[in-house]
């Protein structure tokens, strides 16, 4: 039915053109999000949420930039939100069961570690997206420096310098001596 409708249109089917545009944006968006998020289920969720937010906020879209740029901006914010939620979730999972502590000196250490963890989480929230991504890949996903430098298209020495600076930021946030 669409093909018949499209063939009768003088400039091609407008619906078909827009559909092709959305498919093209979706494919680019998926590749972009996959570079930022390793969990395939989360990638699919972020894509869906991106288009839902775009539809909900279409009235806010100003044609100063391309629609694709606007949609990628929405996805960028959703990726940040995803990592914030993930950090908070991991923080909740680190709750210490104080009933199992039998050494009086341990409690102070645990309280200090908890404060340091909270301070680190705050410091991570203040980091740029690329710094969080590097931290996640190297420390959480245990990704190889060579693979990550290739993925990010930066020399391995530059990546190691960035990791060094990121770790120093975190050490300073907990007042660790270097």
N, C-alpha and C positions, 0 to 999 in steps of 0.2 A: 504494500500500500504506500509506504513511504517513497519507494522508488518511482512509482507512478506520479506521486505528488511532486517529487523532485524534478522529474523530467519535464513537467508542464510549467515549472517556474522559469521565468526568463533569465534570472541570474543564479540559478541553482537553488536548492532547497535551503532556506535559512536555518531550519531546525537541524538539518544534516551538518551544515557548516559549524554551528555552535556545538553540536554533539562531538564532532571531530576535535574541536578546540578543547573541550573539557577532557576528552580522552588523552590528548597530547599533554595538557597541564597535569593530569593525574599521573601519567607515566613519569614525567620529570619530577613531580612532587614525591613520588614513591622513592625514586633514586636518591633524591636529596635527603629525605628522612632516614633512609637506610644507612646513609653515611653518618648520620648523627645518633641513631638509635639501633642497637643490635637485636632487640627483641621484635621478631616479625609480627607478633600479635599486637604489640604496642604501635608498630608502624601502621598497621591497618586501622587501628583505633584513631590514631592521630590524623590519618588521611580523612576518615569519616568525620571526625570532629572539625577538621579544617573546613570542609565543604558545608557542614551544618552551620558553623559560625559565619561563613561567607554568606550563606542564604539569609541567616537571621539579621545580618548587619549590612546587607546590600545597599540599604538606604544611606549608609555612611561612606560608601565607596565614592571617591572623587576621581574623575577621569584624568587627574594630573599624572597618574602613573598607569602602567599597563595592568590589566586585571590579574595577570599572572604574578606580577610583583606584589600586588596587594594580597593575593592568596598565599604566596610564599611567606609574607610577613606574618600572616595569621598562623601558619604552621610553625614558624620560628618561635612565636610566643607559646604555642602549645607544647613544643619540645622542651622549652625552659620549664614550663609547668610540670611536665612529665618528670624531669630530673628533680625538681623541688619535692614533688610527692614521693619520689623514690628515696630521696635522702631522708625525708621525715619518716617514712616507713621503716627504713633501716635503723633509724634512731630509736623508734619504738621497740624494735626487735632486740635492741641491746640492753633492755631493762634488766638490771641485775637483781637476782633473788637474794635479798639480804639474810634470809633465814638459813642459807647454807654456809654462812661465814662463821668460822670458828676461831679465827685469829683477830684479836682486837685491833691490831695495827693495820689490817687489811681494809677496814672500813674507810679510814682516811684516804688511803690510796684510791679506792674505788670512787669516793666522792670527788677527789681531784681529777681522776680520769673522766668522770662524768662531766665535770665542769669544762675540762679540755675538749671533750667531744662536742658539747653544746657550742663552745666558742668556735671550734673548727667548722661546724655546720653553718654558723653565722658567717664565717669567713668565706666558705664555699659559695654561699648565696650571693656574696658581693663580687665573686669572680666573674670574668667574662665567660661567655658560652664556650669559646674555644678552649679556655683553660679547664673548665669543668669536663669537657669532652676528653681532653688529654689525660686528666686525672682519672677519669672513669676507665679509659682504655688501658692505661699502664697499671694502675693500682687495683682496680676492681675486676676488670676482665683479664688481667695479666697478659696483655697483648705485647708482642715483641716490638722493641724500638724500631727495628728495620722495617717491619710491616707497617707500623703506624706512620713512620716518616714517608714511606712510599705512598700510603693512602692519602696523607695530607699534602703530598708533593712539596716537602721541605727536606733539606739535608738532615741527616741523622744527628749531626752536631748541634744544629739549631733546635731540634726537638729535645735533645738532652739538656740544653741550656734552659729551655722553657720548663721542663720538668723540675730542674734544679730550683728555678725561681718560684715555681708553684709550691714546691715542698718548703722552701724558705718562708713563704707567706704563711703557710700552715703552722710551721714551727713558731714563728713570731706571734701568731694568734694565741698560742698556748704558752708563750714565754719560755720556750725551750732554748737552751743555749746551743749554739751551732758548733 
